[in-house]
Protein backbone atom coordinates (compact mmCIF):
# COMPACT_ATOMS: atom_id res chain seq x y z
CA UNK A 1 0.00 0.00 0.00
CA UNK A 2 1.11 3.56 -0.70
CA UNK A 3 2.15 6.38 1.59
CA UNK A 4 -1.16 8.00 0.71
CA UNK A 5 -3.03 5.01 2.14
CA UNK A 6 -0.94 5.15 5.31
CA UNK A 7 -1.89 8.78 5.89
CA UNK A 8 -5.52 8.24 4.90
CA UNK A 9 -5.87 5.51 7.53
CA UNK A 10 -4.12 7.76 10.05
CA UNK A 11 -6.71 10.50 9.55
CA UNK A 12 -9.51 8.11 10.56
CA UNK A 13 -7.64 7.26 13.77
CA UNK A 14 -7.36 10.83 15.04
CA UNK A 15 -9.69 11.30 18.05
CA UNK A 16 -12.53 13.71 17.27
CA UNK A 17 -12.00 13.59 13.51
CA UNK A 18 -14.89 12.01 11.60
CA UNK A 19 -15.69 11.72 7.92
CA UNK A 20 -16.95 15.29 7.55
CA UNK A 21 -13.84 16.80 9.15
CA UNK A 22 -11.60 14.55 7.04
CA UNK A 23 -13.19 15.99 3.91
CA UNK A 24 -12.68 19.47 5.32
CA UNK A 25 -9.00 18.77 5.95
CA UNK A 26 -8.47 17.34 2.46
CA UNK A 27 -10.24 20.27 0.81
CA UNK A 28 -7.94 22.76 2.58
CA UNK A 29 -4.67 20.81 2.48
CA UNK A 30 -5.00 18.89 -0.80
CA UNK A 31 -4.22 15.33 0.35
CA UNK A 32 -3.86 13.19 3.46
CA UNK A 33 -0.08 13.43 3.14
CA UNK A 34 -0.29 17.22 3.12
CA UNK A 35 -2.49 17.24 6.21
CA UNK A 36 0.28 15.63 8.24
CA UNK A 37 2.92 17.90 6.69
CA UNK A 38 0.98 21.03 7.62
CA UNK A 39 2.21 23.11 10.57
CA UNK A 40 0.05 23.55 13.65
CA UNK A 41 -0.55 27.20 12.80
CA UNK A 42 -2.18 26.25 9.48
CA UNK A 43 -4.29 23.39 10.83
CA UNK A 44 -5.75 25.57 13.58
CA UNK A 45 -7.12 27.99 10.96
CA UNK A 46 -9.14 25.30 9.17
CA UNK A 47 -12.85 25.66 10.08
CA UNK A 48 -14.02 23.01 12.52
CA UNK A 49 -10.53 21.88 13.58
CA UNK A 50 -9.27 24.00 16.49
CA UNK A 51 -6.10 23.63 18.52
CA UNK A 52 -6.96 20.40 20.38
CA UNK A 53 -7.75 18.49 17.18
CA UNK A 54 -4.80 20.03 15.33
CA UNK A 55 -2.40 18.85 18.03
CA UNK A 56 -3.99 15.38 17.99
CA UNK A 57 -3.36 15.18 14.22
CA UNK A 58 0.33 15.97 14.65
CA UNK A 59 0.96 13.40 17.38
CA UNK A 60 3.36 10.75 15.99
CA UNK A 61 1.45 7.85 17.56
CA UNK A 62 -1.36 8.31 15.01
CA UNK A 63 0.95 7.41 12.11
CA UNK A 64 2.39 4.51 14.12
CA UNK A 65 -1.08 3.10 14.75
CA UNK A 66 -1.95 3.54 11.09
CA UNK A 67 1.08 1.52 10.07
CA UNK A 68 -0.06 -1.36 12.28
CA UNK A 69 -3.54 -1.24 10.75
CA UNK A 70 -2.11 -1.14 7.22
CA UNK A 71 0.00 -4.24 7.84
CA UNK A 72 -3.01 -6.14 9.22
CA UNK A 73 -5.10 -5.16 6.20
CA UNK A 74 -2.34 -6.27 3.81
CA UNK A 75 -2.02 -9.60 5.62
CA UNK A 76 -5.75 -10.21 5.15
CA UNK A 77 -5.57 -9.38 1.45
CA UNK A 78 -8.14 -6.64 1.95
CA UNK A 79 -8.45 -3.24 0.26
CA UNK A 80 -8.54 0.27 1.66
CA UNK A 81 -10.91 2.59 -0.20
CA UNK A 82 -10.65 6.33 0.39
CA UNK A 83 -13.51 8.55 -0.74
CA UNK A 84 -11.38 10.05 -3.51
CA UNK A 85 -10.52 6.64 -5.01
CA UNK A 86 -12.19 5.44 -8.22
CA UNK A 87 -13.02 2.09 -6.59
CA UNK A 88 -14.87 3.76 -3.71
CA UNK A 89 -18.64 3.01 -3.99
CA UNK A 90 -20.12 5.62 -6.31
CA UNK A 91 -23.49 5.45 -4.53
CA UNK A 92 -21.86 6.75 -1.35
CA UNK A 93 -19.80 9.56 -2.85
CA UNK A 94 -22.57 12.15 -2.88
CA UNK A 95 -23.72 11.43 0.70
CA UNK A 96 -22.59 14.07 3.17
CA UNK A 97 -22.08 11.57 6.02
CA UNK A 98 -20.56 8.70 4.03
CA UNK A 99 -17.44 7.09 5.49
CA UNK A 100 -14.25 8.78 4.35
CA UNK A 101 -12.54 5.39 4.29
CA UNK A 102 -13.73 1.80 3.91
CA UNK A 103 -12.11 -1.60 4.32
CA UNK A 104 -13.21 -4.23 1.82
CA UNK A 105 -12.41 -7.93 1.51
CA UNK A 106 -13.69 -10.00 -1.38
CA UNK A 107 -13.56 -10.44 -5.14
CA UNK A 108 -16.86 -8.71 -5.90
CA UNK A 109 -17.36 -5.07 -6.79
CA UNK A 110 -19.08 -2.28 -4.92
CA UNK A 111 -20.36 -0.45 -8.00
CA UNK A 112 -22.74 -3.02 -9.44
CA UNK A 113 -25.36 -1.60 -11.85
CA UNK A 114 -28.15 -2.87 -9.58
CA UNK A 115 -28.22 -3.26 -5.82
CA UNK A 116 -30.88 -4.03 -3.25
CA UNK A 117 -30.72 -3.96 0.53
CA UNK A 118 -32.60 -6.59 2.50
CA UNK A 119 -32.90 -6.06 6.25
CA UNK A 120 -35.06 -7.19 9.12
CA UNK A 121 -35.35 -8.67 12.55
CA UNK A 122 -32.80 -11.04 14.03
CA UNK A 123 -35.70 -13.31 15.08
CA UNK A 124 -37.04 -14.00 11.61
CA UNK A 125 -40.13 -16.13 11.16
CA UNK A 126 -40.72 -18.72 8.44
CA UNK A 127 -42.85 -16.08 6.71
CA UNK A 128 -39.97 -13.59 6.71
CA UNK A 129 -37.47 -16.12 5.40
CA UNK A 130 -39.91 -17.18 2.67
CA UNK A 131 -40.43 -13.59 1.50
CA UNK A 132 -36.66 -13.04 1.52
CA UNK A 133 -36.18 -16.07 -0.72
CA UNK A 134 -39.03 -14.94 -2.97
CA UNK A 135 -37.41 -11.55 -3.52
CA UNK A 136 -33.93 -12.91 -4.19
CA UNK A 137 -35.13 -15.57 -6.60
CA UNK A 138 -37.09 -12.94 -8.55
CA UNK A 139 -34.16 -10.53 -8.85
CA UNK A 140 -31.62 -13.21 -9.76
CA UNK A 141 -32.12 -12.72 -13.55
CA UNK A 142 -31.16 -9.06 -13.07
CA UNK A 143 -27.85 -9.89 -11.38
CA UNK A 144 -28.44 -7.47 -8.51
CA UNK A 145 -25.93 -7.17 -5.69
CA UNK A 146 -27.66 -8.01 -2.40
CA UNK A 147 -26.62 -5.84 0.57
CA UNK A 148 -27.27 -6.77 4.19
CA UNK A 149 -25.67 -6.77 7.63
CA UNK A 150 -24.55 -10.38 8.27
CA UNK A 151 -26.71 -10.49 11.41
CA UNK A 152 -29.03 -13.26 12.60
CA UNK A 153 -32.45 -13.62 11.01
CA UNK A 154 -33.34 -11.80 7.79
CA UNK A 155 -29.77 -10.62 7.13
CA UNK A 156 -28.16 -14.05 7.07
CA UNK A 157 -31.14 -15.50 5.18
CA UNK A 158 -30.58 -12.85 2.48
CA UNK A 159 -26.86 -13.63 2.23
CA UNK A 160 -27.32 -17.41 2.13
CA UNK A 161 -30.17 -17.33 -0.39
CA UNK A 162 -28.11 -15.02 -2.59
CA UNK A 163 -25.20 -17.45 -2.53
CA UNK A 164 -27.55 -20.34 -3.34
CA UNK A 165 -28.78 -18.39 -6.38
CA UNK A 166 -25.33 -17.32 -7.53
CA UNK A 167 -25.90 -13.65 -6.72
CA UNK A 168 -23.10 -11.44 -5.37
CA UNK A 169 -23.80 -10.33 -1.84
CA UNK A 170 -22.01 -7.85 0.43
CA UNK A 171 -22.11 -7.96 4.22
CA UNK A 172 -21.70 -4.56 5.88
CA UNK A 173 -20.15 -5.03 9.29
CA UNK A 174 -20.10 -3.06 12.55
CA UNK A 175 -16.69 -4.52 13.40
CA UNK A 176 -13.28 -4.97 11.84
CA UNK A 177 -12.95 -7.41 8.94
CA UNK A 178 -11.15 -9.85 11.23
CA UNK A 179 -14.04 -10.10 13.70
CA UNK A 180 -17.07 -11.82 12.20
CA UNK A 181 -20.14 -11.14 14.30
CA UNK A 182 -21.91 -13.31 15.14
CA UNK A 183 -19.13 -15.86 15.04
CA UNK A 184 -21.48 -18.65 13.84
CA UNK A 185 -21.66 -16.87 10.46
CA UNK A 186 -17.96 -17.41 9.76
CA UNK A 187 -18.58 -20.03 7.07
CA UNK A 188 -21.14 -17.90 5.22
CA UNK A 189 -18.85 -14.86 5.44
CA UNK A 190 -16.05 -16.88 3.89
CA UNK A 191 -18.29 -18.04 1.05
CA UNK A 192 -19.36 -14.45 0.38
CA UNK A 193 -15.79 -13.48 -0.48
CA UNK A 194 -16.01 -15.41 -3.77
CA UNK A 195 -18.80 -13.42 -5.45
CA UNK A 196 -19.29 -10.47 -3.10
CA UNK A 197 -17.44 -9.52 0.03
CA UNK A 198 -17.31 -7.92 3.44
CA UNK A 199 -17.27 -4.17 4.01
CA UNK A 200 -16.70 -1.97 7.05
CA UNK A 201 -15.50 1.48 8.01
CA UNK A 202 -13.85 0.09 11.17
CA UNK A 203 -10.18 -0.94 11.18
CA UNK A 204 -9.15 -4.53 12.00
CA UNK A 205 -9.48 -5.35 15.67
CA UNK A 206 -12.62 -3.25 16.19
CA UNK A 207 -15.23 -5.08 18.25
CA UNK A 208 -18.93 -4.78 17.33
CA UNK A 209 -19.94 -2.28 20.01
CA UNK A 210 -23.57 -1.13 20.09
CA UNK A 211 -22.91 2.42 18.83
CA UNK A 212 -21.35 1.08 15.62
CA UNK A 213 -24.51 -0.64 14.36
CA UNK A 214 -26.53 2.49 13.46
CA UNK A 215 -23.46 3.79 11.59
CA UNK A 216 -23.25 0.46 9.77
CA UNK A 217 -26.92 0.77 8.80
CA UNK A 218 -26.33 4.04 6.95
CA UNK A 219 -23.81 2.26 4.71
CA UNK A 220 -26.35 -0.48 3.88
CA UNK A 221 -28.88 2.21 2.97
CA UNK A 222 -26.40 4.23 0.94
CA UNK A 223 -25.20 1.25 -1.09
CA UNK A 224 -28.74 0.16 -2.01
CA UNK A 225 -30.93 1.37 -4.86
CA UNK A 226 -33.84 0.15 -2.74
CA UNK A 227 -34.12 -1.09 0.83
CA UNK A 228 -36.69 -3.77 1.69
CA UNK A 229 -37.63 -4.21 5.34
CA UNK A 230 -38.91 -7.77 5.51
CA UNK A 231 -39.75 -8.07 9.21
CA UNK A 232 -39.09 -5.60 12.01
CA UNK A 233 -40.22 -4.79 15.52
CA UNK A 234 -41.55 -1.33 16.37
CA UNK A 235 -37.97 -0.25 17.15
CA UNK A 236 -34.67 -1.57 15.87
CA UNK A 237 -31.88 -1.47 13.34
CA UNK A 238 -34.05 -2.25 10.32
CA UNK A 239 -36.13 0.89 10.93
CA UNK A 240 -32.95 2.93 11.32
CA UNK A 241 -31.81 1.63 7.94
CA UNK A 242 -35.15 2.59 6.41
CA UNK A 243 -34.84 6.10 7.88
CA UNK A 244 -31.39 6.53 6.35
CA UNK A 245 -32.66 5.20 3.02
CA UNK A 246 -35.44 7.80 2.99
CA UNK A 247 -32.95 10.55 3.79
CA UNK A 248 -30.75 9.36 0.91
CA UNK A 249 -33.69 9.36 -1.54
CA UNK A 250 -33.66 5.58 -1.92
CA UNK A 251 -36.77 3.52 -2.58
CA UNK A 252 -38.04 1.88 0.61
CA UNK A 253 -40.38 -1.11 0.76
CA UNK A 254 -41.91 -2.80 3.79
CA UNK A 255 -43.45 -6.24 3.84
CA UNK A 256 -46.84 -6.06 5.60
CA UNK A 257 -47.63 -8.60 8.29
CA UNK A 258 -50.31 -9.72 10.69
CA UNK A 259 -51.45 -7.06 13.12
CA UNK A 260 -50.82 -9.22 16.19
CA UNK A 261 -47.26 -10.19 15.24
CA UNK A 262 -44.48 -8.29 17.02
CA UNK A 263 -42.11 -8.50 14.08
CA UNK A 264 -44.62 -7.05 11.67
CA UNK A 265 -45.17 -3.94 13.81
CA UNK A 266 -42.18 -2.09 12.37
CA UNK A 267 -43.12 -2.79 8.75
CA UNK A 268 -46.74 -1.84 9.29
CA UNK A 269 -45.59 1.36 11.00
CA UNK A 270 -43.41 2.33 8.02
CA UNK A 271 -46.32 1.79 5.65
CA UNK A 272 -48.78 3.68 7.88
CA UNK A 273 -46.44 6.68 8.17
CA UNK A 274 -45.79 6.71 4.41
CA UNK A 275 -42.09 6.01 4.99
CA UNK A 276 -42.21 2.88 2.84
CA UNK A 277 -44.14 1.51 -0.09
CA UNK A 278 -46.14 -1.61 0.61
CA UNK A 279 -44.50 -4.75 -0.76
CA UNK A 280 -46.96 -7.11 -2.44
CA UNK A 281 -44.64 -9.00 -4.83
CA UNK A 282 -41.14 -8.76 -6.32
CA UNK A 283 -42.74 -6.98 -9.27
CA UNK A 284 -43.18 -3.91 -7.04
CA UNK A 285 -39.41 -3.60 -6.61
CA UNK A 286 -38.49 -4.43 -10.19
CA UNK A 287 -40.89 -1.87 -11.63
CA UNK A 288 -40.01 0.84 -9.11
CA UNK A 289 -36.33 0.53 -10.02
CA UNK A 290 -37.11 0.36 -13.74
CA UNK A 291 -35.22 -2.92 -14.12
CA UNK A 292 -37.92 -4.39 -16.32
CA UNK A 293 -37.57 -1.55 -18.84
CA UNK A 294 -33.79 -1.40 -18.92
CA UNK A 295 -33.57 -5.14 -19.53
CA UNK A 296 -36.15 -5.15 -22.35
CA UNK A 297 -34.25 -5.72 -25.66
CA UNK A 298 -37.10 -4.22 -27.70
CA UNK A 299 -37.05 -1.06 -25.60
CA UNK A 300 -33.26 -0.78 -25.95
CA UNK A 301 -33.40 -1.15 -29.70
CA UNK A 302 -36.10 1.48 -30.09
CA UNK A 303 -34.36 3.92 -27.79
CA UNK A 304 -31.00 3.68 -29.54
CA UNK A 305 -32.53 4.34 -32.97
CA UNK A 306 -34.15 7.60 -31.98
CA UNK A 307 -32.50 11.00 -32.20
CA UNK A 308 -32.37 13.21 -29.10
CA UNK A 309 -33.83 16.66 -28.97
CA UNK A 310 -31.57 19.40 -30.34
CA UNK A 311 -30.82 21.63 -27.37
CA UNK A 312 -31.64 25.33 -27.78
CA UNK A 313 -29.07 28.11 -27.49
CA UNK A 314 -30.50 29.39 -24.21
CA UNK A 315 -29.72 26.18 -22.30
CA UNK A 316 -27.21 26.75 -19.49
CA UNK A 317 -23.83 25.05 -19.21
CA UNK A 318 -25.04 23.04 -16.19
CA UNK A 319 -28.18 21.90 -18.02
CA UNK A 320 -26.10 20.93 -21.05
CA UNK A 321 -23.76 18.95 -18.79
CA UNK A 322 -26.70 17.07 -17.25
CA UNK A 323 -28.11 16.15 -20.66
CA UNK A 324 -24.67 15.02 -21.87
CA UNK A 325 -24.24 12.72 -18.86
CA UNK A 326 -27.71 11.23 -19.33
CA UNK A 327 -27.05 10.62 -23.04
CA UNK A 328 -24.00 8.53 -22.11
CA UNK A 329 -26.08 6.19 -19.96
CA UNK A 330 -29.47 4.53 -20.30
CA UNK A 331 -30.45 6.28 -17.08
CA UNK A 332 -28.80 7.65 -13.96
CA UNK A 333 -29.83 7.83 -10.32
CA UNK A 334 -29.95 11.40 -9.04
CA UNK A 335 -27.14 10.64 -6.55
CA UNK A 336 -24.87 9.34 -9.32
CA UNK A 337 -25.78 12.33 -11.49
CA UNK A 338 -24.89 14.69 -8.65
CA UNK A 339 -21.53 12.98 -8.17
CA UNK A 340 -20.62 12.93 -11.86
CA UNK A 341 -21.69 16.52 -12.47
CA UNK A 342 -20.47 17.84 -9.09
CA UNK A 343 -23.70 19.85 -8.88
CA UNK A 344 -25.14 20.05 -5.32
CA UNK A 345 -28.26 17.96 -4.83
CA UNK A 346 -30.62 20.88 -4.20
CA UNK A 347 -29.57 22.76 -7.33
CA UNK A 348 -29.50 19.56 -9.40
CA UNK A 349 -33.13 18.80 -8.46
CA UNK A 350 -34.15 22.27 -9.61
CA UNK A 351 -32.27 21.94 -12.92
CA UNK A 352 -33.78 18.51 -13.58
CA UNK A 353 -37.27 19.83 -12.91
CA UNK A 354 -36.70 22.66 -15.40
CA UNK A 355 -35.34 20.24 -18.02
CA UNK A 356 -38.32 17.97 -17.44
CA UNK A 357 -40.78 20.85 -17.91
CA UNK A 358 -39.04 21.75 -21.16
CA UNK A 359 -39.26 18.16 -22.37
CA UNK A 360 -35.55 17.31 -22.49
CA UNK A 361 -35.41 14.73 -19.68
CA UNK A 362 -37.91 12.48 -17.97
CA UNK A 363 -38.04 11.13 -14.44
CA UNK A 364 -38.13 7.37 -13.96
CA UNK A 365 -39.11 5.24 -10.97
CA UNK A 366 -36.37 4.86 -8.38
CA UNK A 367 -35.16 8.51 -8.49
CA UNK A 368 -33.60 7.97 -11.92
CA UNK A 369 -33.57 10.22 -14.97
CA UNK A 370 -33.16 9.71 -18.71
CA UNK A 371 -32.99 11.82 -21.86
CA UNK A 372 -36.23 12.21 -23.84
CA UNK A 373 -36.07 10.85 -27.36
CA UNK A 374 -38.36 11.78 -30.26
ABEGO torsion letter per residue (X at the ends): XBAAAAAAAAAAABBGBBAAAAAAAAAAAGBAAAAAABBAAAAAABBGAEAAAAAAAABAAAAAAAAAAAAAAAAAGBBBBBAABAABBAAAAABAABBABBBBBEABBAABABBBBBBEBABBBAAAAAAAAAAAAAAAAAGBBBBBAGBBEAAAAAAAAAAAAGBBBBBBBABBAABBOBAAAAAAAAAAAAABEBBBABBBGBBBBAAAAAAAAAAAAAABABBBBABBBABEAAAAAAAAAAAAGBBBBBBBBBAABAAAAAAAAAAAAGABBBBABAAAAAAAAGAAAAABAAAAAAAAABBBBBBBAABBAAAAAAAAAAAABABBBAAAAAAAAGBBAAAAAAAAAAAAAAGABBBBBGGBBBBBBX
